[in-house]
């Protein structure tokens, strides 16, 4: 007899420093957007769904990691993440087996304006 493991997928918030909880982060793209920190040491699969609506926003979206919740560094992706460049778009950022305890999304404004929304989904084993 084989045993099956249920997979439960839940959407979680970006922003809790003690645990994950439901929500999303939205921001005005006419300035930098730094999402609150999320502790991910109890999950092994994380995904950000990033979407923006704009006709002229130019900037850089990144995911940052930290082990001390003080110093954050951009995580390098190959290929690089698509960036807002006077368009509306969306994509998923998949993160598996991340060695950091803390992560957060960040948008660095260059020019223009628009609306960016970031959702997070996470699951553990």
CORJO-V867843 format. One record per backbone hydrogen bond with DSSP energy under -1.0 kcal/mol. NH is the residue of the N-H (numbers start at 1). CO is the residue of the C=O. Records with the same first field share a line. If there is no record, write none. Layout:
# CORJO-V867843
NH=CO + CO
This chain:
# CORJO-V867843
12=120
13=21
25=118
27=116
29=114
33=107
35=105
38=103
39=16
40=101
43=40
44=123
45=123
46=95
47=121
48=93
49=119
50=91
51=117
52=89
53=115
58=111
59=84
60=108
62=106
64=104
65=73
66=102
73=65
75=63
86=57
89=52
91=50
93=48
95=46
97=44
102=66
103=38
104=64
106=62
107=33
108=60
110=58
111=58
115=53
116=27
117=51
118=25
119=49
121=47
122=10
123=45
